[in-house]
Amino acid sequence: MVHHQFAALGDPTRLAIVEQLARGPAPAGDLATPARMSLPAVLKHVRVLEDAGLVTSVKRGRVRECRLSDDALVAVAAWTAHQQALWSTRLDALGTLLEDA
Amino acid sequence: MVHHQFAALGDPTRLAIVEQLARGPAPAGDLATPARMSLPAVLKHVRVLEDAGLVTSVKRGRVRECRLSDDALVAVAAWTAHQQALWSTRLDALGTLLEDA
């Protein structure tokens, strides 16, 4: 469900993590998070992003390597484009109506 | 900030309201919300969407008329497209690297 993805992105720390991972994979310890945020707190945010299907992570030794899911943001982009298309169709129809009036 | 918009859309009731309003304006009382949700509860969700800049509403007599903001979802669409572009550039660069190896 796309609202889970929106909820996951509705937090500034998680949004920043996604922005960083869009530039390339990174170990959880290297994620740019607010100063003084503990690694367990960071990993909790990573878990929320994983649950929403936006991020995948693999543990290699003591490091958890994080990357964007291959289809991350596809559902968000599709939902957004669909609503915008509906809305502009509606605005166009309204425009035609006003021209004809 | 786009994370406020994501947070506003991260709730199934509010997502459904946006989907309905993309098809055209509606009075708050006609918004398709879960059965038994009170009008004050609906108006609270509308307020969250207004605070995020996604919806505007005008009170006409006893009815609060709601509509999608003209630039609703523009920031969401732009953010999403930007991250996807960064990510596919990264994947392309990785592909070239692997081909050259």
N, CA and C atoms of all chains as a GROMACS GRO file, in nm:
protein
  606
    1MET      N    1   0.085  -0.120   0.000
    1MET     CA    2   0.000   0.000   0.000
    1MET      C    3   0.088   0.125   0.000
    2VAL      N    4   0.055   0.217  -0.088
    2VAL     CA    5   0.141   0.334  -0.107
    2VAL      C    6   0.141   0.424   0.017
    3HIS      N    7   0.033   0.418   0.099
    3HIS     CA    8   0.033   0.506   0.216
    3HIS      C    9   0.140   0.464   0.318
    4HIS      N   10   0.181   0.337   0.317
    4HIS     CA   11   0.293   0.295   0.402
    4HIS      C   12   0.423   0.359   0.356
    5GLN      N   13   0.439   0.371   0.223
    5GLN     CA   14   0.559   0.434   0.171
    5GLN      C   15   0.558   0.583   0.204
    6PHE      N   16   0.442   0.648   0.189
    6PHE     CA   17   0.433   0.790   0.225
    6PHE      C   18   0.464   0.809   0.373
    7ALA      N   19   0.409   0.722   0.458
    7ALA     CA   20   0.435   0.735   0.602
    7ALA      C   21   0.584   0.719   0.630
    8ALA      N   22   0.649   0.624   0.561
    8ALA     CA   23   0.792   0.602   0.583
    8ALA      C   24   0.873   0.725   0.542
    9LEU      N   25   0.827   0.794   0.436
    9LEU     CA   26   0.898   0.912   0.385
    9LEU      C   27   0.860   1.039   0.461
   10GLY      N   28   0.761   1.028   0.549
   10GLY     CA   29   0.708   1.144   0.619
   10GLY      C   30   0.789   1.182   0.742
   11ASP      N   31   0.913   1.142   0.745
   11ASP     CA   32   1.002   1.173   0.858
   11ASP      C   33   1.132   1.227   0.801
   12PRO      N   34   1.181   1.341   0.850
   12PRO     CA   35   1.298   1.404   0.789
   12PRO      C   36   1.424   1.317   0.790
   13THR      N   37   1.443   1.237   0.895
   13THR     CA   38   1.561   1.150   0.901
   13THR      C   39   1.554   1.042   0.792
   14ARG      N   40   1.435   0.982   0.780
   14ARG     CA   41   1.420   0.875   0.679
   14ARG      C   42   1.427   0.932   0.537
   15LEU      N   43   1.371   1.052   0.519
   15LEU     CA   44   1.376   1.115   0.387
   15LEU      C   45   1.523   1.141   0.348
   16ALA      N   46   1.602   1.187   0.446
   16ALA     CA   47   1.745   1.214   0.419
   16ALA      C   48   1.819   1.084   0.387
   17ILE      N   49   1.782   0.974   0.453
   17ILE     CA   50   1.846   0.844   0.425
   17ILE      C   51   1.818   0.803   0.281
   18VAL      N   52   1.692   0.818   0.237
   18VAL     CA   53   1.655   0.782   0.100
   18VAL      C   54   1.732   0.870   0.001
   19GLU      N   55   1.741   1.001   0.031
   19GLU     CA   56   1.814   1.092  -0.058
   19GLU      C   57   1.961   1.050  -0.069
   20GLN      N   58   2.018   1.007   0.044
   20GLN     CA   59   2.158   0.965   0.040
   20GLN      C   60   2.174   0.836  -0.040
   21LEU      N   61   2.084   0.739  -0.017
   21LEU     CA   62   2.097   0.609  -0.084
   21LEU      C   63   2.068   0.619  -0.233
   22ALA      N   64   1.992   0.722  -0.275
   22ALA     CA   65   1.968   0.742  -0.418
   22ALA      C   66   2.099   0.774  -0.490
   23ARG      N   67   2.198   0.824  -0.413
   23ARG     CA   68   2.330   0.856  -0.469
   23ARG      C   69   2.423   0.736  -0.463
   24GLY      N   70   2.380   0.629  -0.394
   24GLY     CA   71   2.461   0.508  -0.387
   24GLY      C   72   2.448   0.438  -0.253
   25PRO      N   73   2.472   0.306  -0.250
   25PRO     CA   74   2.462   0.229  -0.126
   25PRO      C   75   2.557   0.281  -0.020
   26ALA      N   76   2.526   0.254   0.105
   26ALA     CA   77   2.612   0.298   0.216
   26ALA      C   78   2.593   0.206   0.336
   27PRO      N   79   2.699   0.189   0.416
   27PRO     CA   80   2.682   0.117   0.543
   27PRO      C   81   2.594   0.200   0.637
   28ALA      N   82   2.513   0.132   0.719
   28ALA     CA   83   2.421   0.202   0.810
   28ALA      C   84   2.495   0.305   0.894
   29GLY      N   85   2.619   0.273   0.934
   29GLY     CA   86   2.697   0.364   1.018
   29GLY      C   87   2.738   0.492   0.946
   30ASP      N   88   2.733   0.492   0.812
   30ASP     CA   89   2.773   0.610   0.736
   30ASP      C   90   2.653   0.693   0.690
   31LEU      N   91   2.532   0.654   0.730
   31LEU     CA   92   2.414   0.730   0.687
   31LEU      C   93   2.416   0.866   0.754
   32ALA      N   94   2.385   0.968   0.676
   32ALA     CA   95   2.386   1.105   0.728
   32ALA      C   96   2.260   1.126   0.810
   33THR      N   97   2.273   1.115   0.939
   33THR     CA   98   2.158   1.130   1.029
   33THR      C   99   2.192   1.239   1.129
   34PRO      N  100   2.090   1.291   1.199
   34PRO     CA  101   2.117   1.400   1.293
   34PRO      C  102   2.229   1.363   1.390
   35ALA      N  103   2.312   1.461   1.424
   35ALA     CA  104   2.422   1.439   1.518
   35ALA      C  105   2.368   1.373   1.646
   36ARG      N  106   2.446   1.286   1.703
   36ARG     CA  107   2.413   1.219   1.829
   36ARG      C  108   2.306   1.112   1.814
   37MET      N  109   2.257   1.083   1.689
   37MET     CA  110   2.161   0.973   1.677
   37MET      C  111   2.241   0.842   1.686
   38SER      N  112   2.198   0.754   1.775
   38SER     CA  113   2.269   0.628   1.796
   38SER      C  114   2.250   0.534   1.678
   39LEU      N  115   2.343   0.441   1.659
   39LEU     CA  116   2.329   0.343   1.551
   39LEU      C  117   2.200   0.262   1.565
   40PRO      N  118   2.162   0.217   1.686
   40PRO     CA  119   2.034   0.146   1.697
   40PRO      C  120   1.915   0.231   1.650
   41ALA      N  121   1.918   0.362   1.677
   41ALA     CA  122   1.810   0.450   1.633
   41ALA      C  123   1.810   0.460   1.480
   42VAL      N  124   1.930   0.470   1.421
   42VAL     CA  125   1.941   0.474   1.275
   42VAL      C  126   1.886   0.344   1.215
   43LEU      N  127   1.924   0.232   1.276
   43LEU     CA  128   1.881   0.101   1.224
   43LEU      C  129   1.729   0.086   1.232
   44LYS      N  130   1.668   0.149   1.331
   44LYS     CA  131   1.522   0.146   1.344
   44LYS      C  132   1.459   0.219   1.225
   45HIS      N  133   1.515   0.333   1.187
   45HIS     CA  134   1.464   0.406   1.070
   45HIS      C  135   1.485   0.323   0.943
   46VAL      N  136   1.602   0.256   0.934
   46VAL     CA  137   1.629   0.172   0.816
   46VAL      C  138   1.524   0.060   0.809
   47ARG      N  139   1.491   0.003   0.923
   47ARG     CA  140   1.392  -0.104   0.928
   47ARG      C  141   1.255  -0.055   0.877
   48VAL      N  142   1.215   0.066   0.917
   48VAL     CA  143   1.087   0.121   0.870
   48VAL      C  144   1.090   0.135   0.717
   49LEU      N  145   1.203   0.181   0.664
   49LEU     CA  146   1.217   0.196   0.518
   49LEU      C  147   1.216   0.060   0.449
   50GLU      N  148   1.274  -0.041   0.515
   50GLU     CA  149   1.273  -0.177   0.458
   50GLU      C  150   1.131  -0.232   0.459
   51ASP      N  151   1.060  -0.211   0.569
   51ASP     CA  152   0.921  -0.261   0.579
   51ASP      C  153   0.833  -0.199   0.471
   52ALA      N  154   0.865  -0.076   0.431
   52ALA     CA  155   0.787  -0.007   0.328
   52ALA      C  156   0.836  -0.043   0.188
   53GLY      N  157   0.939  -0.128   0.179
   53GLY     CA  158   0.988  -0.172   0.049
   53GLY      C  159   1.075  -0.069  -0.021
   54LEU      N  160   1.122   0.031   0.053
   54LEU     CA  161   1.200   0.137  -0.011
   54LEU      C  162   1.350   0.108  -0.008
   55VAL      N  163   1.393   0.031   0.091
   55VAL     CA  164   1.536   0.006   0.112
   55VAL      C  165   1.556  -0.144   0.135
   56THR      N  166   1.672  -0.195   0.094
   56THR     CA  167   1.711  -0.331   0.134
   56THR      C  168   1.845  -0.319   0.205
   57SER      N  169   1.872  -0.413   0.294
   57SER     CA  170   2.002  -0.411   0.361
   57SER      C  171   2.051  -0.553   0.380
   58VAL      N  172   2.184  -0.566   0.380
   58VAL     CA  173   2.248  -0.696   0.399
   58VAL      C  174   2.357  -0.679   0.503
   59LYS      N  175   2.363  -0.772   0.597
   59LYS     CA  176   2.468  -0.764   0.697
   59LYS      C  177   2.594  -0.835   0.646
   60ARG      N  178   2.706  -0.765   0.641
   60ARG     CA  179   2.834  -0.826   0.604
   60ARG      C  180   2.928  -0.806   0.722
   61GLY      N  181   2.952  -0.915   0.793
   61GLY     CA  182   3.035  -0.904   0.914
   61GLY      C  183   2.966  -0.814   1.014
   62ARG      N  184   3.034  -0.708   1.056
   62ARG     CA  185   2.977  -0.618   1.156
   62ARG      C  186   2.906  -0.500   1.092
   63VAL      N  187   2.903  -0.497   0.958
   63VAL     CA  188   2.847  -0.380   0.888
   63VAL      C  189   2.715  -0.415   0.819
   64ARG      N  190   2.615  -0.328   0.835
   64ARG     CA  191   2.490  -0.346   0.761
   64ARG      C  192   2.490  -0.253   0.641
   65GLU      N  193   2.501  -0.313   0.523
   65GLU     CA  194   2.510  -0.238   0.397
   65GLU      C  195   2.368  -0.207   0.350
   66CYS      N  196   2.337  -0.081   0.326
   66CYS     CA  197   2.202  -0.040   0.287
   66CYS      C  198   2.200   0.010   0.143
   67ARG      N  199   2.094  -0.020   0.071
   67ARG     CA  200   2.079   0.035  -0.064
   67ARG      C  201   1.931   0.060  -0.093
   68LEU      N  202   1.906   0.145  -0.190
   68LEU     CA  203   1.769   0.170  -0.232
   68LEU      C  204   1.717   0.044  -0.302
   69SER      N  205   1.591   0.008  -0.280
   69SER     CA  206   1.531  -0.103  -0.354
   69SER      C  207   1.525  -0.065  -0.502
   70ASP      N  208   1.534  -0.166  -0.588
   70ASP     CA  209   1.532  -0.137  -0.732
   70ASP      C  210   1.401  -0.070  -0.772
   71ASP      N  211   1.291  -0.109  -0.708
   71ASP     CA  212   1.162  -0.048  -0.745
   71ASP      C  213   1.116   0.055  -0.641
   72ALA      N  214   1.211   0.103  -0.562
   72ALA     CA  215   1.176   0.209  -0.465
   72ALA      C  216   1.119   0.328  -0.540
   73LEU      N  217   1.017   0.385  -0.488
   73LEU     CA  218   0.957   0.509  -0.541
   73LEU      C  219   0.876   0.488  -0.669
   74VAL      N  220   0.877   0.367  -0.725
   74VAL     CA  221   0.796   0.343  -0.845
   74VAL      C  222   0.648   0.360  -0.811
   75ALA      N  223   0.604   0.302  -0.699
   75ALA     CA  224   0.463   0.312  -0.660
   75ALA      C  225   0.427   0.457  -0.625
   76VAL      N  226   0.518   0.525  -0.557
   76VAL     CA  227   0.494   0.665  -0.520
   76VAL      C  228   0.482   0.751  -0.646
   77ALA      N  229   0.574   0.730  -0.741
   77ALA     CA  230   0.571   0.807  -0.866
   77ALA      C  231   0.443   0.778  -0.944
   78ALA      N  232   0.404   0.652  -0.949
   78ALA     CA  233   0.284   0.613  -1.026
   78ALA      C  234   0.158   0.672  -0.963
   79TRP      N  235   0.148   0.662  -0.832
   79TRP     CA  236   0.031   0.716  -0.762
   79TRP      C  237   0.020   0.867  -0.788
   80THR      N  238   0.132   0.937  -0.770
   80THR     CA  239   0.135   1.082  -0.784
   80THR      C  240   0.098   1.124  -0.927
   81ALA      N  241   0.157   1.057  -1.026
   81ALA     CA  242   0.129   1.091  -1.166
   81ALA      C  243  -0.020   1.067  -1.198
   82HIS      N  244  -0.074   0.957  -1.143
   82HIS     CA  245  -0.214   0.925  -1.168
   82HIS      C  246  -0.307   1.034  -1.113
   83GLN      N  247  -0.282   1.077  -0.989
   83GLN     CA  248  -0.368   1.179  -0.928
   83GLN      C  249  -0.355   1.311  -1.004
   84GLN      N  250  -0.232   1.344  -1.045
   84GLN     CA  251  -0.211   1.469  -1.119
   84GLN      C  252  -0.283   1.466  -1.253
   85ALA      N  253  -0.283   1.348  -1.317
   85ALA     CA  254  -0.350   1.334  -1.447
   85ALA      C  255  -0.501   1.353  -1.430
   86LEU      N  256  -0.556   1.291  -1.325
   86LEU     CA  257  -0.700   1.307  -1.297
   86LEU      C  258  -0.733   1.454  -1.274
   87TRP      N  259  -0.650   1.518  -1.194
   87TRP     CA  260  -0.674   1.657  -1.156
   87TRP      C  261  -0.664   1.749  -1.277
   88SER      N  262  -0.565   1.727  -1.365
   88SER     CA  263  -0.552   1.818  -1.479
   88SER      C  264  -0.663   1.792  -1.581
   89THR      N  265  -0.709   1.667  -1.593
   89THR     CA  266  -0.825   1.637  -1.678
   89THR      C  267  -0.945   1.718  -1.630
   90ARG      N  268  -0.961   1.717  -1.498
   90ARG     CA  269  -1.070   1.789  -1.434
   90ARG      C  270  -1.059   1.940  -1.461
   91LEU      N  271  -0.938   1.994  -1.448
   91LEU     CA  272  -0.918   2.138  -1.470
   91LEU      C  273  -0.942   2.173  -1.617
   92ASP      N  274  -0.897   2.084  -1.709
   92ASP     CA  275  -0.920   2.107  -1.852
   92ASP      C  276  -1.069   2.111  -1.882
   93ALA      N  277  -1.142   2.015  -1.825
   93ALA     CA  278  -1.286   2.007  -1.849
   93ALA      C  279  -1.353   2.135  -1.799
   94LEU      N  280  -1.307   2.183  -1.684
   94LEU     CA  281  -1.361   2.306  -1.626
   94LEU      C  282  -1.332   2.424  -1.718
   95GLY      N  283  -1.210   2.427  -1.774
   95GLY     CA  284  -1.171   2.534  -1.865
   95GLY      C  285  -1.262   2.537  -1.987
   96THR      N  286  -1.286   2.420  -2.046
   96THR     CA  287  -1.373   2.410  -2.163
   96THR      C  288  -1.514   2.458  -2.129
   97LEU      N  289  -1.560   2.419  -2.012
   97LEU     CA  290  -1.694   2.458  -1.965
   97LEU      C  291  -1.705   2.610  -1.956
   98LEU      N  292  -1.600   2.673  -1.901
   98LEU     CA  293  -1.601   2.818  -1.884
   98LEU      C  294  -1.593   2.889  -2.019
   99GLU      N  295  -1.514   2.832  -2.114
   99GLU     CA  296  -1.503   2.890  -2.248
   99GLU      C  297  -1.639   2.886  -2.320
  100ASP      N  298  -1.709   2.774  -2.300
  100ASP     CA  299  -1.838   2.755  -2.368
  100ASP      C  300  -1.948   2.842  -2.307
  101ALA      N  301  -1.926   2.885  -2.182
  101ALA     CA  302  -2.034   2.956  -2.111
  101ALA      C  303  -2.052   3.098  -2.166
  102MET      N  304   0.836   2.196   0.323
  102MET     CA  305   0.919   2.076   0.326
  102MET      C  306   0.837   1.955   0.279
  103VAL      N  307   0.898   1.879   0.188
  103VAL     CA  308   0.823   1.769   0.126
  103VAL      C  309   0.791   1.658   0.227
  104HIS      N  310   0.870   1.646   0.336
  104HIS     CA  311   0.838   1.539   0.431
  104HIS      C  312   0.705   1.564   0.503
  105HIS      N  313   0.664   1.692   0.513
  105HIS     CA  314   0.531   1.719   0.569
  105HIS      C  315   0.421   1.668   0.476
  106GLN      N  316   0.446   1.681   0.346
  106GLN     CA  317   0.347   1.631   0.250
  106GLN      C  318   0.342   1.479   0.255
  107PHE      N  319   0.460   1.415   0.263
  107PHE     CA  320   0.462   1.269   0.273
  107PHE      C  321   0.389   1.224   0.401
  108ALA      N  322   0.415   1.294   0.512
  108ALA     CA  323   0.350   1.255   0.638
  108ALA      C  324   0.198   1.270   0.625
  109ALA      N  325   0.154   1.377   0.558
  109ALA     CA  326   0.009   1.399   0.542
  109ALA      C  327  -0.053   1.288   0.457
  110LEU      N  328   0.023   1.237   0.359
  110LEU     CA  329  -0.028   1.132   0.271
  110LEU      C  330  -0.008   0.992   0.330
  111GLY      N  331   0.060   0.986   0.443
  111GLY     CA  332   0.093   0.857   0.504
  111GLY      C  333  -0.018   0.800   0.590
  112ASP      N  334  -0.140   0.842   0.565
  112ASP     CA  335  -0.256   0.795   0.640
  112ASP      C  336  -0.362   0.755   0.539
  113PRO      N  337  -0.418   0.635   0.552
  113PRO     CA  338  -0.512   0.587   0.449
  113PRO      C  339  -0.635   0.676   0.430
  114THR      N  340  -0.686   0.735   0.537
  114THR     CA  341  -0.803   0.823   0.524
  114THR      C  342  -0.767   0.947   0.443
  115ARG      N  343  -0.654   1.007   0.476
  115ARG     CA  344  -0.613   1.129   0.404
  115ARG      C  345  -0.576   1.099   0.260
  116LEU      N  346  -0.515   0.982   0.236
  116LEU     CA  347  -0.481   0.944   0.099
  116LEU      C  348  -0.609   0.930   0.017
  117ALA      N  349  -0.712   0.870   0.077
  117ALA     CA  350  -0.840   0.852   0.007
  117ALA      C  351  -0.906   0.987  -0.022
  118ILE      N  352  -0.893   1.082   0.070
  118ILE     CA  353  -0.949   1.216   0.049
  118ILE      C  354  -0.881   1.282  -0.071
  119VAL      N  355  -0.747   1.272  -0.078
  119VAL     CA  356  -0.674   1.331  -0.191
  119VAL      C  357  -0.718   1.265  -0.322
  120GLU      N  358  -0.731   1.131  -0.319
  120GLU     CA  359  -0.773   1.059  -0.441
  120GLU      C  360  -0.912   1.105  -0.486
  121GLN      N  361  -1.000   1.129  -0.390
  121GLN     CA  362  -1.135   1.176  -0.425
  121GLN      C  363  -1.130   1.317  -0.481
  122LEU      N  364  -1.054   1.405  -0.415
  122LEU     CA  365  -1.049   1.546  -0.459
  122LEU      C  366  -0.977   1.563  -0.593
  123ALA      N  367  -0.891   1.466  -0.629
  123ALA     CA  368  -0.826   1.472  -0.761
  123ALA      C  369  -0.931   1.458  -0.871
  124ARG      N  370  -1.045   1.397  -0.836
  124ARG     CA  371  -1.155   1.379  -0.932
  124ARG      C  372  -1.250   1.499  -0.932
  125GLY      N  373  -1.230   1.591  -0.836
  125GLY     CA  374  -1.312   1.710  -0.830
  125GLY      C  375  -1.340   1.754  -0.688
  126PRO      N  376  -1.369   1.883  -0.669
  126PRO     CA  377  -1.397   1.937  -0.535
  126PRO      C  378  -1.518   1.869  -0.472
  127ALA      N  379  -1.525   1.872  -0.340
  127ALA     CA  380  -1.638   1.810  -0.269
  127ALA      C  381  -1.656   1.878  -0.134
  128PRO      N  382  -1.780   1.884  -0.085
  128PRO     CA  383  -1.802   1.932   0.052
  128PRO      C  384  -1.741   1.832   0.150
  129ALA      N  385  -1.690   1.881   0.263
  129ALA     CA  386  -1.627   1.794   0.362
  129ALA      C  387  -1.719   1.679   0.401
  130GLY      N  388  -1.849   1.707   0.408
  130GLY     CA  389  -1.945   1.604   0.449
  130GLY      C  390  -1.961   1.491   0.347
  131ASP      N  391  -1.917   1.516   0.222
  131ASP     CA  392  -1.929   1.415   0.118
  131ASP      C  393  -1.800   1.338   0.095
  132LEU      N  394  -1.698   1.367   0.175
  132LEU     CA  395  -1.571   1.296   0.154
  132LEU      C  396  -1.588   1.151   0.193
  133ALA      N  397  -1.535   1.063   0.109
  133ALA     CA  398  -1.546   0.919   0.134
  133ALA      C  399  -1.448   0.880   0.242
  134THR      N  400  -1.497   0.870   0.363
  134THR     CA  401  -1.413   0.835   0.477
  134THR      C  402  -1.471   0.710   0.542
  135PRO      N  403  -1.392   0.644   0.627
  135PRO     CA  404  -1.442   0.520   0.688
  135PRO      C  405  -1.578   0.540   0.754
  136ALA      N  406  -1.664   0.442   0.746
  136ALA     CA  407  -1.797   0.448   0.808
  136ALA      C  408  -1.783   0.490   0.954
  137ARG      N  409  -1.877   0.567   0.999
  137ARG     CA  410  -1.884   0.611   1.139
  137ARG      C  411  -1.780   0.715   1.176
  138MET      N  412  -1.697   0.762   1.080
  138MET     CA  413  -1.606   0.871   1.115
  138MET      C  414  -1.688   0.999   1.125
  139SER      N  415  -1.673   1.069   1.237
  139SER     CA  416  -1.752   1.191   1.259
  139SER      C  417  -1.702   1.304   1.169
  140LEU      N  418  -1.788   1.403   1.143
  140LEU     CA  419  -1.747   1.517   1.062
  140LEU      C  420  -1.629   1.591   1.125
  141PRO      N  421  -1.629   1.613   1.258
  141PRO     CA  422  -1.511   1.677   1.318
  141PRO      C  423  -1.382   1.600   1.292
  142ALA      N  424  -1.389   1.467   1.294
  142ALA     CA  425  -1.269   1.386   1.268
  142ALA      C  426  -1.225   1.402   1.122
  143VAL      N  427  -1.323   1.407   1.031
  143VAL     CA  428  -1.292   1.429   0.888
  143VAL      C  429  -1.226   1.566   0.871
  144LEU      N  430  -1.283   1.668   0.937
  144LEU     CA  431  -1.230   1.804   0.924
  144LEU      C  432  -1.087   1.814   0.977
  145LYS      N  433  -1.056   1.731   1.078
  145LYS     CA  434  -0.920   1.728   1.132
  145LYS      C  435  -0.822   1.676   1.025
  146HIS      N  436  -0.864   1.572   0.953
  146HIS     CA  437  -0.780   1.522   0.845
  146HIS      C  438  -0.765   1.627   0.734
  147VAL      N  439  -0.875   1.696   0.703
  147VAL     CA  440  -0.871   1.801   0.601
  147VAL      C  441  -0.771   1.910   0.643
  148ARG      N  442  -0.774   1.944   0.771
  148ARG     CA  443  -0.683   2.047   0.823
  148ARG      C  444  -0.536   2.005   0.805
  149VAL      N  445  -0.507   1.878   0.832
  149VAL     CA  446  -0.369   1.828   0.814
  149VAL      C  447  -0.327   1.842   0.667
  150LEU      N  448  -0.420   1.809   0.577
  150LEU     CA  449  -0.391   1.821   0.433
  150LEU      C  450  -0.373   1.968   0.392
  151GLU      N  451  -0.451   2.056   0.456
  151GLU     CA  452  -0.436   2.200   0.428
  151GLU      C  453  -0.301   2.250   0.479
  152ASP      N  454  -0.264   2.208   0.600
  152ASP     CA  455  -0.135   2.252   0.657
  152ASP      C  456  -0.019   2.207   0.569
  153ALA      N  457  -0.036   2.095   0.501
  153ALA     CA  458   0.070   2.043   0.414
  153ALA      C  459   0.064   2.105   0.274
  154GLY      N  460  -0.035   2.193   0.252
  154GLY     CA  461  -0.046   2.261   0.123
  154GLY      C  462  -0.106   2.175   0.013
  155LEU      N  463  -0.170   2.065   0.052
  155LEU     CA  464  -0.224   1.973  -0.050
  155LEU      C  465  -0.369   2.006  -0.085
  156VAL      N  466  -0.441   2.064   0.009
  156VAL     CA  467  -0.584   2.088  -0.006
  156VAL      C  468  -0.614   2.232   0.036
  157THR      N  469  -0.714   2.292  -0.027
  157THR     CA  470  -0.766   2.419   0.024
  157THR      C  471  -0.915   2.399   0.051
  158SER      N  472  -0.969   2.477   0.143
  158SER     CA  473  -1.112   2.465   0.170
  158SER      C  474  -1.170   2.603   0.199
  159VAL      N  475  -1.296   2.620   0.165
  159VAL     CA  476  -1.367   2.746   0.188
  159VAL      C  477  -1.501   2.712   0.251
  160LYS      N  478  -1.536   2.788   0.353
  160LYS     CA  479  -1.665   2.765   0.416
  160LYS      C  480  -1.771   2.848   0.345
  161ARG      N  481  -1.876   2.783   0.296
  161ARG     CA  482  -1.989   2.853   0.236
  161ARG      C  483  -2.112   2.817   0.316
  162GLY      N  484  -2.159   2.910   0.398
  162GLY     CA  485  -2.272   2.880   0.484
  162GLY      C  486  -2.234   2.770   0.582
  163ARG      N  487  -2.307   2.662   0.580
  163ARG     CA  488  -2.279   2.553   0.674
  163ARG      C  489  -2.189   2.446   0.613
  164VAL      N  490  -2.148   2.467   0.488
  164VAL     CA  491  -2.072   2.362   0.417
  164VAL      C  492  -1.927   2.405   0.397
  165ARG      N  493  -1.833   2.315   0.426
  165ARG     CA  494  -1.693   2.343   0.396
  165ARG      C  495  -1.656   2.272   0.265
  166GLU      N  496  -1.637   2.353   0.161
  166GLU     CA  497  -1.606   2.303   0.028
  166GLU      C  498  -1.455   2.278   0.018
  167CYS      N  499  -1.416   2.155  -0.018
  167CYS     CA  500  -1.274   2.119  -0.024
  167CYS      C  501  -1.230   2.096  -0.168
  168ARG      N  502  -1.108   2.135  -0.199
  168ARG     CA  503  -1.054   2.105  -0.332
  168ARG      C  504  -0.903   2.084  -0.322
  169LEU      N  505  -0.848   2.018  -0.422
  169LEU     CA  506  -0.705   1.997  -0.426
  169LEU      C  507  -0.638   2.130  -0.456
  170SER      N  508  -0.525   2.159  -0.392
  170SER     CA  509  -0.449   2.279  -0.425
  170SER      C  510  -0.400   2.269  -0.569
  171ASP      N  511  -0.386   2.384  -0.635
  171ASP     CA  512  -0.343   2.380  -0.775
  171ASP      C  513  -0.204   2.318  -0.788
  172ASP      N  514  -0.118   2.343  -0.690
  172ASP     CA  515   0.017   2.286  -0.698
  172ASP      C  516   0.035   2.165  -0.606
  173ALA      N  517  -0.077   2.104  -0.565
  173ALA     CA  518  -0.069   1.984  -0.483
  173ALA      C  519   0.010   1.879  -0.559
  174LEU      N  520   0.095   1.808  -0.492
  174LEU     CA  521   0.170   1.695  -0.547
  174LEU      C  522   0.284   1.737  -0.641
  175VAL      N  523   0.296   1.867  -0.671
  175VAL     CA  524   0.407   1.910  -0.757
  175VAL      C  525   0.541   1.883  -0.686
  176ALA      N  526   0.549   1.919  -0.558
  176ALA     CA  527   0.673   1.898  -0.483
  176ALA      C  528   0.702   1.749  -0.466
  177VAL      N  529   0.597   1.672  -0.440
  177VAL     CA  530   0.612   1.526  -0.423
  177VAL      C  531   0.662   1.465  -0.554
  178ALA      N  532   0.600   1.505  -0.666
  178ALA     CA  533   0.640   1.450  -0.796
  178ALA      C  534   0.784   1.490  -0.829
  179ALA      N  535   0.821   1.615  -0.799
  179ALA     CA  536   0.955   1.663  -0.830
  179ALA      C  537   1.060   1.590  -0.746
  180TRP      N  538   1.033   1.576  -0.617
  180TRP     CA  539   1.127   1.506  -0.529
  180TRP      C  540   1.148   1.363  -0.577
  181THR      N  541   1.037   1.295  -0.606
  181THR     CA  542   1.042   1.154  -0.645
  181THR      C  543   1.120   1.138  -0.776
  182ALA      N  544   1.090   1.224  -0.874
  182ALA     CA  545   1.158   1.214  -1.004
  182ALA      C  546   1.308   1.240  -0.987
  183HIS      N  547   1.342   1.336  -0.900
  183HIS     CA  548   1.483   1.369  -0.878
  183HIS      C  549   1.559   1.250  -0.819
  184GLN      N  550   1.500   1.186  -0.717
  184GLN     CA  551   1.568   1.071  -0.654
  184GLN      C  552   1.580   0.956  -0.753
  185GLN      N  553   1.475   0.935  -0.833
  185GLN     CA  554   1.480   0.825  -0.930
  185GLN      C  555   1.587   0.851  -1.036
  186ALA      N  556   1.601   0.978  -1.074
  186ALA     CA  557   1.703   1.013  -1.174
  186ALA      C  558   1.843   0.987  -1.118
  187LEU      N  559   1.866   1.028  -0.992
  187LEU     CA  560   1.995   1.004  -0.929
  187LEU      C  561   2.025   0.855  -0.924
  188TRP      N  562   1.923   0.779  -0.885
  188TRP     CA  563   1.940   0.635  -0.867
  188TRP      C  564   1.966   0.565  -1.000
  189SER      N  565   1.897   0.607  -1.107
  189SER     CA  566   1.920   0.537  -1.234
  189SER      C  567   2.054   0.578  -1.294
  190THR      N  568   2.098   0.702  -1.270
  190THR     CA  569   2.233   0.743  -1.311
  190THR      C  570   2.336   0.652  -1.245
  191ARG      N  571   2.316   0.630  -1.117
  191ARG     CA  572   2.404   0.543  -1.038
  191ARG      C  573   2.405   0.400  -1.094
  192LEU      N  574   2.284   0.348  -1.127
  192LEU     CA  575   2.275   0.212  -1.180
  192LEU      C  576   2.342   0.203  -1.317
  193ASP      N  577   2.323   0.308  -1.398
  193ASP     CA  578   2.386   0.310  -1.531
  193ASP      C  579   2.538   0.309  -1.519
  194ALA      N  580   2.589   0.391  -1.426
  194ALA     CA  581   2.734   0.400  -1.406
  194ALA      C  582   2.788   0.264  -1.363
  195LEU      N  583   2.713   0.195  -1.277
  195LEU     CA  584   2.751   0.063  -1.228
  195LEU      C  585   2.752  -0.037  -1.344
  196GLY      N  586   2.652  -0.024  -1.433
  196GLY     CA  587   2.642  -0.113  -1.550
  196GLY      C  588   2.765  -0.097  -1.640
  197THR      N  589   2.804   0.027  -1.666
  197THR     CA  590   2.920   0.058  -1.749
  197THR      C  591   3.046   0.000  -1.686
  198LEU      N  592   3.056   0.018  -1.554
  198LEU     CA  593   3.170  -0.033  -1.478
  198LEU      C  594   3.183  -0.184  -1.495
  199LEU      N  595   3.068  -0.254  -1.485
  199LEU     CA  596   3.069  -0.400  -1.494
  199LEU      C  597   3.103  -0.445  -1.636
  200GLU      N  598   3.053  -0.368  -1.736
  200GLU     CA  599   3.083  -0.402  -1.876
  200GLU      C  600   3.233  -0.389  -1.904
  201ASP      N  601   3.292  -0.283  -1.846
  201ASP     CA  602   3.433  -0.254  -1.870
  201ASP      C  603   3.525  -0.353  -1.795
  202ALA      N  604   3.471  -0.418  -1.692
  202ALA     CA  605   3.556  -0.501  -1.605
  202ALA      C  606   3.595  -0.632  -1.677
   0.00000   0.00000   0.00000
